């Protein structure tokens, strides 16, 4: 009986260990801070992780980096900024902080295989 009980516990431990290696974790949160002049700023961050690697990033910055990584994407991004700027001029309220732009430059990617950290 003792051996059977021990065997069952070992099977559960093995199943838990195998499940842990395949587990994916996604955590998202929003952070609010203030510039020195008192203006509020907000940022969103994501953490994606599993047993092999993890990635911490700002999704808007990743989207803009992806878009601007090609000449065509960069041209489209600049065109989008220009259209947004012209709309602000038409409304009579120019606020360059509301233009599409990359807010954060922070990326942290870590791989268990090669212990690489990219920032």
C-alpha positions in Angstrom: 0.0 0.0 0.0 2.9 2.4 0.9 4.5 1.7 -2.5 1.2 2.3 -4.4 0.8 5.6 -2.5 4.4 6.6 -3.3 3.9 5.7 -7.0 0.8 7.8 -7.2 2.5 10.8 -5.7 5.4 10.4 -8.1 3.1 10.3 -11.0 1.3 13.5 -9.9 4.7 15.2 -9.4 5.8 14.2 -12.9 2.6 15.5 -14.4 2.9 18.8 -12.6 6.5 19.1 -13.7 5.6 18.5 -17.3 2.7 20.9 -17.2 5.0 23.5 -15.7 7.4 23.3 -18.6 4.6 24.0 -21.0 2.8 26.7 -19.0 2.6 30.2 -20.6 2.1 33.3 -18.5 0.8 36.6 -19.8 0.6 39.6 -17.4 -0.6 43.0 -18.5 -0.8 46.2 -16.4 -1.1 49.9 -16.8 1.1 52.3 -15.0 0.4 56.0 -14.3 3.1 58.4 -13.4 3.6 62.2 -13.6 6.1 64.4 -15.4 8.0 67.0 -13.3 5.5 69.6 -14.5 2.6 67.6 -13.1 1.2 66.3 -16.4 0.0 62.7 -16.1 1.3 60.0 -18.3 0.2 56.4 -18.6 1.9 53.4 -20.0 0.9 49.8 -20.6 3.2 46.9 -20.2 3.1 43.2 -21.0 5.1 40.2 -19.7 5.0 37.0 -21.7 6.8 34.1 -20.2 7.2 30.3 -20.4 9.8 27.9 -19.3 12.1 28.7 -22.2 12.0 32.5 -22.5 10.4 35.7 -21.3 9.6 39.1 -22.9 8.7 42.4 -21.1 7.6 45.2 -23.4 5.2 48.1 -24.2 2.8 46.9 -26.9 2.4 50.3 -28.5 6.2 50.7 -28.9 6.4 47.2 -30.3 3.7 48.0 -32.8 5.4 51.2 -34.0 8.8 49.4 -34.2 7.3 46.7 -36.3 5.6 49.2 -38.6 8.7 51.4 -39.0 11.1 48.5 -39.6 10.5 48.7 -43.4 10.7 51.7 -45.7 7.1 51.3 -46.7 6.0 51.0 -43.1 8.0 54.1 -42.1 6.4 56.1 -44.9 2.9 55.0 -43.8 3.7 55.9 -40.2 4.9 59.4 -41.2 1.8 59.8 -43.3 -0.4 58.9 -40.3 1.5 61.4 -38.1 1.0 64.1 -40.8 -2.7 63.4 -41.1 -3.1 63.5 -37.3 -1.2 66.8 -37.2 -3.3 68.4 -39.9 -6.5 67.3 -38.0 -5.1 69.1 -34.9 -4.4 72.2 -36.9 -8.0 72.1 -38.3 -9.4 71.9 -34.8 -7.1 74.7 -33.6 -5.6 72.7 -30.8 -2.1 71.4 -31.5 -0.9 68.9 -28.9 2.1 67.0 -30.2 1.9 64.6 -27.2 -1.2 63.1 -28.9 0.5 62.3 -32.1 1.2 58.6 -32.8 4.6 58.0 -31.4 6.7 55.5 -29.5 6.4 56.2 -25.7 8.8 53.6 -24.3 12.0 52.1 -25.6 12.2 49.3 -23.0 12.3 45.7 -24.2 13.6 42.9 -22.1 13.9 39.5 -23.7 15.5 36.6 -21.8 16.1 33.1 -23.1 16.8 30.2 -20.8 18.7 28.4 -23.6 21.4 31.1 -24.0 20.9 33.4 -21.0 20.6 36.4 -23.3 19.1 39.6 -22.1 18.3 42.3 -24.6 17.3 45.8 -23.5 
